[in-house]
Amino acid sequence: MNTRFLEAFVWVVRLGSFRGAAERLNLTQAAISSRIASLEEDFGQRLFDRDPRELKLTSAGRVLLSYAERMLEIGRDMQAAMRTNSELSGTLRIGVVETIVHTWLIDFLNALKSRHGALEIQLTAEPTHRLHDDLRRGQLDIAIQTDAVLDETIRNREIGLMPMGWIGPPSGAGAAKTMLTLAELAERPLIAMTRGSQPHLALLDTCRREGVTPKTIHCVSSIAAIIRLAGAGFGAAVLPLAAIRAELAAGTLSIIPCTASLGPLRLVVSHRIDPTTRAAEVVAALASEEALKFALDVGAEMATPAREG
């Protein structure tokens, strides 16, 4: 997505007119109109209600505004960082949780290779608590995971949320067709990720809130393994929906209707402070940018950006 188009959109909103945005960006009014039209074509929705007396955002325009402002902010952060380190080199050790592997990791690595081809990346995928330990011990430079690392040598930045759901086999293959209570759902085995992970804790918190004691909770570290278990009807799984969007679209998994809702999966990028290089800071900003792009692409049902401030 062209950030110049987003910049034009934001300035039209701030100044209340296409003419004002054109003057601010030293462009013609026709160029501003063309950029807004391109955005509307990309998203398939009108962004403005064009009243002769007043320019008003549509509901789609209001949704896009928060994303656009955030993306431009990330762009400014990256430009500032790049002015200090125009060429990144050396080795950067990055750790991610499984959810990132199943969502926007490939796009992130491709962007990293395109912008900083001289930077050698060493990648590992581990649960959050292990990534925290490795980051504190200096065995990682960056961790993309689910909780802030409380350490004065490490900086944290929230990069978004991913809704979680109760997941089961395909519809028609033993999947629930009616709304279930958590007590009914817990009559079968429940499957969560690693013990102490956000999905596991979300499951336990929801059970406590509903006064339900599950008979069996299986803790499995691999999302791929959980997908196979849930798809075979072995149990009801707790998973971030974005990580299984392909399976949901293909109908190989389905969302189990349940009266008990789960909180979202929180995502954080953490990096070590290194006075000798800003490579980790620059790459952490790129991770934040990719998280935002992913949220914009898949929509709020799958992912939402971090709130500003």
C-alpha positions, 0 to 999 in steps of 0.5 A: 500500500502506498503511504503517500495515498494514506498521507493525502487521506489524513490531510484531507481529514485534518484540513477538511478539504481536498484543496487544503490537503493539496496546498499542504502537500504541494500537489494539485487538487486533481492529484489528491482526488486521484489518491483518494480514489485509488484508496477507495478502489483498493478497499472497495468502499467510499471514504467520504460523503461529498456534501457541497458544504461539508466533507464527512467521513463514512464509517469506512473512512473512520475505521481507516483513519486510525490505521492510516495515522498509525502507519504514518507514525511508524513510517516517521519512526523508521525514517528517524532511525534510518537517518542514524543507521542508513545501512544495517549489517551484522547479525540480528537474533529474532525470536517469535511466538508461533502465532507470528509464524502462522500470520505475518512472519513471512511478509516481515522477513521479506520486507526485512530482506528487501530493506536491509539485505546486508543484515543476517537474521537468526530466527527462533520460534519459542513460547513467550516465557522462553523468549523473555529469558533469552532476551534478558540473557542477551541471547536474543536482540528482538522478541515478538511475543505476548507480554512486555519484558520488565527490564531496564535494558529492554524496550517494549511496544504493543503492536496489536491484538488478535481475537481468540475463539473456540475451535473445532472440526469442520461443520457437519463433522461433529461441529456444534451448530447451536450456541453452547455454554462453557459447561457443555463445551468443557464436557469434551477435552479442551486444548490450549497452547503452552502452559502459562501462555496467553491462550492457556491463561485466557482459557483458565480465566474464562473457566473461573469466570463461568464457574466451570472446571474442565475435565481435561486441558491439553497443553500443546506448544505447536499450532500445527499440532493443535490444528490437527487435533481440533480438526479431528474432533479430539477436543475444543481448542483455544486459538487466535483466529488469525493464525487459522484463517486459511483453515476457517476459509477452507472449512477444515476448521470451524468456530464453535458457538459458545456463550463464554467469550475469550479475551484477545491475544496481545502482541508486543515487540521487545528489543534490547537497548544497544548503544552501539547500533540501532539495528534492533530499534529499526527492525522492531519498528518494521515489525510494528509496521508489518503487524499494522499492515496485517491488521489492515489486510485481514480486518478487525475480526482477525486482528486490530492495531495497538491503540495509540498512547 
